[in-house]
């Protein structure tokens, strides 16, 4: 039995209390990260904030963590923006297994501060001088009940980096595209290879070939660097 399932009553009650304390704008989510990635949410309160429900999956940030490309550190009071423009103040607390070695789950708090930010901006207009300086350090986390919709958004964001449409991508750019998605945990999603293949107008075999080719080149480069360091 997973740690989250074993302690579900206590963990879900903690989530409930946080949600009740801060009101309807505060979404609190309990993830069991030992479950399939498209079905990790085991408890959620005020799910209308991001439109999710019990039985939905992790966000793109969760996939990146599970892929091992992100260090599992608790994060507090960071700013997130959703696809529909909501501004969230978020906190993520990771739950570890009994042996304290593996991540078993997480509690995520997403407080909708959109109206507060609007009010702050209106007040600032009357109380501050004009300034061209802006300091935005925002994340773009994709909240959706469907991990395939999340994957679709990840592909769109990845394509934006190239400033081209899919038909204009070279083979080398497609290899980079595929492997950047792999680093973000995209291929942890079921049937993701087929979706990426359709998006790039390639076969699934080619997608896997690109991943293997890229990893092979990385290992080759690492061996070359090691030889230079050792003088061999």
N, C-alpha and C positions, 0 to 999 in steps of 0.2 A: 504494500500500500504506500502511495506517495506521501511525503511529509505534509503537503497541503491538504490532501484528502483526510489524512489522519487527524489533522488539527483544524479541519474546516469550520467547525462551529465557532471556535475562538477567533479565528482569522476573519470570518465573515461578520462576526459581531463587532470586531474592531472597525472594519470597513463601514458598517452600518452607523456606528457611533460618530465616526468622522463626518460622514455625509449628513447626518442629522444636525451635527454641531454647526456646520457651515452653510447649510441650506441647499436649495434646489439648483444653484449654479455650480455646486461642487460634486463632480463625478468621482466615485471611488471604485476601483476595479481590482479584483483578486484573480491573478493568473496562476494556473497550475502548469508549469513549463515542462512537466514530464508527459503531458498529453500531446496529441497531434497538434501541429502548429496552427491548423485552421480551427482549433476547438479548445483554446486554452482558458477562456474566461469562464470561471466557475461561480463567480458572484459579481454583481455590479449594481451600484446604486446611483440614481440620477443619470442613467444611461442616455437620456435625451441630449446631454451635452455634446456627445460625439456620435450619437445615433447607433450605439452598439447594445448588445444584449448577451445574456448567458448563452454559451455555445459558440460565440464568435472567437476569432483568432487574435494573434499578436499583431502589432503594428510593424512597419518596416524597421523601426529601431530595434524591436524585439528580435526580428529575423537576423539583423546584423549582429546582435549580441550572441544569439544561439549559433551562428555560423562561426563564432570565435574571432570575428574581426573587430570586436569592441570589448574593451576591458570592463568587466562587470562591477562597476562602482555605483553606489547609491548616488542619486542626484536629487538635489532639493532646490525648489524655487527657481526653476528655469522656465523661460518663455517659449511657448509653442504656438504655431499657427496652424489651423486646420484648413482643409480644402475649401470649405465654404466661408473662410475669412474670420472665423472666431479666433480670439486671442486667449490663450490659456496659460495660466501659471501652474506648472506641473512639478510633481515630486514622484520619484520612483525608488522604492525600497525593495531590495532583493532578499528573498528568503532562501536559506541554505538547508541542505539535507542534514540529518542527524550527525553525520561525520564531518560536517562543515566543509566539505570538499566540492560538492556540486550544487549548482543553483537549482532549486526545486520549484520556485515560484516568485511572484512579485506582487506588491501592492502599489498601485499607481493612482495618484490623485491629480485630477485635472479640474482646475477652478476657472470657470469662464469669467474673465475680467474685461471682456469687450466693452461693456457699457462704462466701466470705471475708466478705461483708457480714453474713451471718447470724452468723458467728463473732464479728465485730466488735460486732454488736448485743448478743450474749450477754455478751461481756466488758464492754461499756459498762454493762450492767445492774448489774453487781457493782462497778464502779469509778467511776461517775459519779452525781452527784445528779440528782434529778428536774428536768426542765426542759420548759417548754411551747414553747420556741423550736425551730424546725426550719428548716434552710436547704437546701431542695431546689431544685437547678437541673438538672433532668433533661430530656432530649429524649425524644420518643416517635417513634421511627423504625420504620416498618413493614417487617419483613423477610419476604419471601415469594418463592417461585420464580415466582409467577404475578402479572404486573402488574395483571391484572384483579381479583385478590383485594386487591391494594394499593389500587386505585381504590375498591373497595367499602368498605374501611376508612376511606379519606379522606372518602368521602361520609358515613359514620356519624359521624366526628369533626366534620365540618362541621355536620351536623344538630344535634349536641349543643350547639353554640353558641347555637342559637335556643331551646332548651328546649321544643321542640314536636315533634309527629310531622309527617310530610310533608303529610298532609291539611290541617293547620292553617296551613301557610305561606301568606302572602299573595304576590301577584305580585311586589311589591317585594322581599320576602325571598328569593323564588326567584331573582330577578335577582342579588342579592348572593351567594347560595349558588353559582350557576353561575360568577360571575366570581371569587369567592374560589378555587374549584377551578381555574379557568384560570390564576390567578396561581401556584398550586402546581404547575403543569405537568400537570394531569390530562388535558388534551386532546391531549397528545403521545402518549398511549396509543391504539393502534388500536382502533376501534369504541367509543371512550369516550363519544362523543356519544350513541350509542344507549343505553348503560348508564345515563348520567345522565338521559336522557329517560325511561327506564323507571322509574328511582328516583323521579323527580318527577311521574310520570304526565303527561308532556308529549310533544310531537313533537320530532324532531331539528331540524326547521326552527325551532321555538320556541327551542330551546337556542342555536342559532347567532344567532338574532335578539336574544336577551338579551345575548350577548357583544358583538355589534356595537352595540347600543343603549348599553350601559354604556361602551364605548370612545368612542362619539360624545359622550356626556355629559362624559366626562373631558376630551376635547379642547376642548369648549365651555368648560368651567370654566378650563382652562389659558389659553385665549385671553382670557377675561374678566380673569384675574389679570394677564396681560401688558399689557392695555389700561390697567388701573389703575396699573401700575408706570410705564408710559410717559406716562400722562396723556392718552391718546388715546381 
